[in-house]
């Protein structure tokens, strides 16, 4: 195998590694968004509304309420009911 072919194979390997890393980051981001979805949606709504010139009160309220609910659910979890969804 000559040097040119070896260099092309190494570049392909590097690209594959970057694709795997990006995919793992995307999966982690999806998981975090699902875990903190209401809070993130409320904060995103507040930021978008504020940037548009509004007050963002509704989004802030949604984020605060979701945070309170998530905190209560987290405090209520024990080893016996940890895997239950609570629904």
Secondary structure, 3 states (H helix, E strand, C coil): CCHHHHHHHHHHHHHHHHHHHHHHHHHHHHHHHHHCHHHHHHHHHHHHHHHCCCCCHHHHHHHHHHHHHHHHHHHHCCCCCCCCCCC
